[in-house]
């Protein structure tokens, strides 16, 4: 079995370790490849068959796709691979030529092995890179090729709104991929507990990546700009045993975070405090870990205020942080100056794709 797994760009290695850990629990042979065919934000999982014993003692096959959908905190989609191909120069092709190449490739694939003719289907496209064709054109071309192929075996049904089977057709750069989307139309990073949206909330997958980078081991943990509470809620859902604190300046966001935590069933695990992160030492005497999606003025606030805000915050953080901090922002110069001027060392830096941007992530001690 080959599964294409999607996640945020820049956290492929962290997601890969999570997938490896989950597969080790099953005790089946597997191989995880990061960025297959050079495509960022993707993992390829090759795995043997897995089994479990039901309540009557019978041996049953376990769906690895379902297992990952139910247990992963870092993945967005789990897609059963049908085929993938590199189309050299497709970004420079005329639209008719590019679509013809895709149509011929899909027409050659045994899609009838993956969908019954009696089942309705739809194609969900994804395109990234420079091309002369659109996602809509890809979906139409792939859908027609699949329909034509299935017509050899009966009367296929198309249902764009509520399909039984979702084909995922991706064109990323020169790589085309076709598979069955086992996750459905809603990405795994869209958590069911979210009932309140902060204007700049963090994807839950990225929140979990930041937690992994922090490596909290039972000490006190704070998000000093907690917004709608994503990082704290995801940490609490892991069963974290240490003290979990959320600090947020604005009352409406504190209330929203509490609503989200209540929805997730972890409100009693988190201490929410309305307060100013630039006065952090007034609220906590010491804290082991600090992890936050810092304000960077794109959706809230004024960007001109960011350097002063960061300097004041890291000055306060230096008074209370005992072990490690992890922070994400677009403002590279402002955060690096604030980190270094306040006596911290940058232990790790990486770029992560979030909201159409590549944002800077820092691990500091």
VENFENKA-V773651 format. One record per helix or strand of 2 or more residues. SS is the DSSP state (alpha for helix, beta for strand). FROM is the first residue (numbers start at 0). TO is the last residue. Records with the same first field share a line. If there is no record, write none. Layout:
SS = FROM-TO  FROM-TO
This chain:
beta = 1-5  29-33  41-46  49-52  58-61  76-85  119-127  156-157  164-171  174-180  220-222  243-247  270-273  286-292  320-328  345-353  356-363
alpha = 11-25  35-37  63-70  89-91  94-106  110-112  134-149  203-213  229-236  250-263  266-268  276-281  302-319  331-340
